[in-house]
Amino acid sequence: MKIKSIALWQTLFAAGIVLWWALFFFVFRNDPHNSAAYLAFESAFPLPDLVWLTPLLVQAAKANRQASPLAPVWTAAAGGALVFLGLVDFSFNLQHGVYARSLGDGLLNGFINLACVSFGLISVAWSKRQLTSSGREQQSK
């Protein structure tokens, strides 16, 4: 994946997280079909998502757009956080039947979880390649 593409995806994920929380607080939180367990679980995530993950994604995108030598570090940190988020969400959804509630819930939650884990792993792998290639360049000098 090219550096500009990764920056774009990081920006889209950051915007998506902010949008998700706006929808959660103004729409989903008031849905009577949501269980108390689901609401309690989701209510634990605004702080890490909005205070940790979103700024990591924004900083990584900025570093990538500027071709900063720290871009792989920011990207790996954001990618690792995305993998963690996706796996925790997947685990809860699987254990609490969220995927089976309705076709719409299953598809939406499955897509979100798969997107977080996939892009997170892509980000970590991309970072490793960048750091490995820059390390080889340093050694050859």
CORRA-V447248 format. One record per backbone hydrogen bond with DSSP energy under -0.5 kcal/mol. CO is the residue of the C=O (numbers start at 1). NH is the residue of the N-H. If there is no record, write none. Layout:
co->{CO	CO}
nh->{NH	NH}
This chain:
co->{2	3	4	5	6	7	8	9	10	11	12	13	14	15	16	17	18	19	20	21	22	23	23	24	27	28	30	31	35	36	37	38	39	40	41	42	45	46	47	47	48	48	49	52	53	54	55	56	57	58	59	60	61	62	63	64	68	70	70	71	72	73	74	75	76	77	78	79	80	81	82	83	84	85	86	87	88	89	90	91	92	93	93	94	97	98	98	102	103	104	105	106	107	108	109	110	111	112	113	114	115	116	117	118	119	120	121	122	123	124	125	126	127	128	129	130	131	132	133	134	135	136	137	138}
nh->{6	7	8	9	10	11	12	13	14	15	16	17	18	19	20	21	22	23	24	25	26	27	28	29	30	31	32	34	39	40	41	42	43	44	44	45	49	50	51	52	52	53	54	56	57	58	59	60	61	62	63	64	65	66	68	67	71	73	74	75	76	77	78	79	80	81	82	83	84	85	86	87	88	89	90	91	92	93	94	95	96	98	99	97	101	101	102	106	107	108	109	110	111	112	113	114	115	116	117	118	119	120	121	122	123	124	125	126	127	128	129	130	131	132	133	134	135	136	137	138	139	140	141	141}
